[in-house]
């Protein structure tokens, strides 16, 4: 009898572990990229695509298999780290986008007032993504998405002239400035997977510049072995969200891009971002040396992100020229 009970307990435990693993695999499936067809409106309304991109990114994170996993406290999701890292990367892009929408895209000049719906939406995305109770991250993000929908409805309504989205070159540059900083940070963190000796260039270009504390002129930067896959999937999630945003920008800023002959530069950014979403065939993120036998997935991702960032810098230069 004791032997039968022991077998039953062992069998049940193995079954639960296997079931949890299968659920974790299912919940780890990354969402499809946001397509142009999802962003278009009929008739075309300036700002509709960009606002829709922010809404779709948020709703996809909340409604995908397993829902939003970053703040879960029960297995199997509490044991998962790749998808929560993916969610955080995408969320950071939403935070950057809604901030620029509130500060620049919805305002005609510096002395104009901020849009009330965007004033409600933007702070909602700043809650800690790990918050799980009173208030939960999901509830705040849903409220943020609802405010974005209200803003989208107003800019689509000809009887609501106070709600605007200004597709100007300077506003697009403001958005690209945020993206530039985000991609640069991700590229540096990915490249640190193998360890790098980096010179301190923080004050380069200004002989009178100073910093609050002294820093070393040369230091070794290396990502912890335990964090390599987290950085990789955070970057992958960030690029997934940014791909949808850049496709929306191509639609909303079509006339600006054509006037500056810059459409192809944006399309090059989109192409590099699409490459970051290729299937990862390895069951784990490998961390081989730069020219070693084993692949280094972080360096491959850093390459695509760096190329996208270089194209983005070129695009900003085109937009700022007369």
PyMOL commands that set and color helices and strands:
alter all, ss='L'
color gray80, all
select helices_A, chain A and resi 2-27+36-39+48-63+77-79+82-105+116-124+137-155+169-194+225-252+254-259+263-275+297-320
alter helices_A, ss='H'
color red, helices_A
select strands_A, chain A and resi 196-199+218-221
alter strands_A, ss='S'
color yellow, strands_A
deselect
rebuild
show_as cartoon
